[in-house]
Structures are given as structure tokens and as C-alpha cells.
């Protein structure tokens, strides 16, 4: 068992005192300025490629098909897995679809939780 002094040996701390003459932060003004900022961030091609790779490696055809159908993107017949994944990634990165994407991710998380439970997993049929 390790000696108690070994655990306290490398502990450092710094105490900074606020000076009385510093101006207070106006949180409301800060948030107002932040909301007014026009930040137009477009995901790069690398980001799309990473998302597509994540779906390709971690989801099978049945799973990506379920996601595609959940989003109701279009007809799925005769589409290859790569085409389905590309449509999903494009759909998920459209700002107008944010609510449905968040809902789908939440429901998929719940589904994984149910499948991980010994009792509840017997009630999950098709996932």
C-alpha cells in the first residue's frame, strides 16, 4: 500500500484574488452581444467524410436504413449503403432538420439503453 505522503507530494494550487477596482462583468450585455454575433460555420469536407465513415463503420445496412426511413428522406429501394449514409449526413447537417435529428438521436439512445437491460431487451424486436 502506498504511503500517504506520496499522494500529497505533487499538489499545487494558486489563489487569485479579485481586485476591488476591476469592473464587474455585465452578463446580460455579454449574452446580448454573443447572440448578435453572426457566426456562419460550415462543416468542412473532412467533417462530412468523418461522419460518413462513422456511419459506415459503426452501423450495418439495416440500421442506416432505419435512420433513413425515420427521417423520411425518400425511397430507399435500390440504394447502396454508401448512398444512404450520404443522404443521412446531408440531412443531419441541414439546420432546418435539427429538431428531428436531436429527437432521433435521443430515441436511439433510449433504444440502446433498453437493449442493454437484461429484462427489457426481450421486448426490443427489430433494432
Residue, then its C-alpha position, 0 to 999 in steps of 0.5 A: x500500500x502506498x504511503x500517504x505522503x506520496x499522494x500529497x507530494x505533487x499538489x499545487x494550487x494558486x489563489x487569485x484574488x479579485x481586485x476591488x477596482x476591476x469592473x464587474x462583468x455585465x452578463x446580460x450585455x455579454x449574452x446580448x452581444x454573443x447572440x448578435x454575433x453572426x457566426x456562419x460555420x460550415x462543416x468542412x469536407x473532412x467533417x462530412x467524410x468523418x461522419x460518413x465513415x462513422x456511419x459506415x463503420x459503426x452501423x450495418x445496412x439495416x440500421x442506416x436504413x432505419x435512420x433513413x426511413x425515420x427521417x423520411x428522406x425518400x425511397x430507399x429501394x435500390x440504394x447502396x449503403x454508401x448512398x444512404x449514409x450520404x443522404x443521412x449526413x446531408x440531412x443531419x447537417x441541414x439546420x432546418x432538420x435539427x429538431x428531428x435529428x436531436x429527437x432521433x438521436x435521443x430515441x436511439x439512445x433510449x433504444x440502446x439503453x433498453x437493449x442493454x437491460x437484461x429484462x427489457x431487451x426481450x421486448x426490443x424486436x427489430x433494432 
